[in-house]
């Protein structure tokens, strides 16, 4: 498999994992690190009213998922010798775009009045 295909599919898998984890942590109400500005403390909570900033915790969880899935994909594709078909590359791109649209749609729907 050419190196560019391996990089391409690993990045696609990482972006998909990032988007699904970013929306999934919020949807599943999973505890994540949240910074309380007024108290100047960090706590593990799912959602908190007021001014707390949970963005960093969401970002870190999603980045960890992306690194894990992207790295695993990179290692698994190392064993493959034959190039990947154009259809598989197109499906990788389609799933990547779909995950971005789903995550953006989830947060847009939650912000709707």
C-alpha positions in Angstrom: 0.0 0.0 0.0 1.4 3.4 -0.9 2.3 5.6 2.1 -0.2 8.4 1.1 -3.1 5.9 1.2 -2.1 4.8 4.7 -1.8 8.4 5.9 -5.1 9.3 4.2 -7.1 6.5 5.8 -5.5 7.0 9.2 -6.4 10.7 9.1 -9.9 9.8 8.0 -10.3 7.4 10.9 -8.9 9.9 13.3 -11.3 12.6 12.2 -14.2 10.3 12.4 -13.2 9.2 15.9 -12.7 12.9 17.0 -16.1 14.0 15.8 -18.0 11.0 17.2 -16.2 11.3 20.5 -16.7 15.0 20.7 -20.5 14.7 20.2 -20.8 11.4 22.0 -19.2 12.7 25.3 -21.8 15.4 25.4 -24.7 13.3 24.3 -23.9 10.5 26.7 -23.4 13.0 29.5 -20.0 11.4 30.3 -18.0 13.1 33.0 -15.1 15.2 31.6 -12.7 17.8 33.0 -14.4 21.1 33.5 -12.9 24.3 34.6 -14.9 26.5 37.0 -13.6 30.0 36.4 -15.0 31.7 39.5 -13.7 29.1 41.8 -10.5 28.5 39.8 -10.8 24.7 40.1 -11.1 21.7 37.8 -13.8 19.0 38.4 -15.0 15.9 36.6 -18.6 16.6 35.8 -20.9 15.9 32.9 -22.7 19.2 32.7 -22.8 22.1 35.1 -25.0 25.2 35.2 -23.4 28.7 35.1 -20.0 29.7 33.8 -18.0 26.5 33.8 -15.9 25.7 30.7 -16.3 22.1 29.6 -14.8 22.7 26.2 -11.3 21.7 27.1 -12.4 18.4 28.6 -14.5 17.6 25.5 -11.5 18.5 23.3 -9.1 16.4 25.3 -11.4 13.3 25.2 -12.0 13.7 21.5 -8.3 14.2 20.8 -7.5 11.0 22.8 -10.0 9.0 20.8 -8.6 10.4 17.5 -5.1 9.6 18.5 -6.0 6.0 19.6 -8.1 5.2 16.5 -5.8 7.0 14.0 -2.7 5.2 15.5 -4.5 1.8 15.5 -5.5 2.3 11.9 -1.9 3.3 11.0 -0.6 0.1 12.6 -3.2 -2.2 11.1 -2.7 -0.8 7.6 1.0 -1.4 7.8 0.3 -5.1 7.3 -1.5 -4.5 4.0 0.6 -4.7 0.9 -1.9 -4.2 -1.9 -3.1 -0.6 -2.7 -6.6 0.3 -1.5 -9.3 0.7 -4.2 -10.6 4.1 -5.2 -14.0 3.1 -3.9 -12.5 2.5 -0.4 -10.8 5.9 -0.5 -14.0 7.5 -1.5 -15.9 5.7 1.3 -13.3 7.0 3.8 -13.9 10.5 2.7 -17.7 10.0 2.7 -17.6 8.7 6.3 -15.4 11.6 7.4 -17.7 14.2 5.9 -20.7 12.4 7.4 -19.2 12.4 10.9 -18.5 16.2 10.6 -22.0 16.9 9.5 -23.5 14.7 12.3 -21.4 16.4 15.0 -22.2 19.9 13.7 -25.8 19.0 13.4 -25.9 17.7 16.9 -24.5 20.9 18.4 -26.6 23.1 16.1 -29.7 21.3 17.2 -28.8 21.7 20.9 -28.3 25.5 20.4 -31.6 26.0 18.6 -33.9 28.1 20.7 
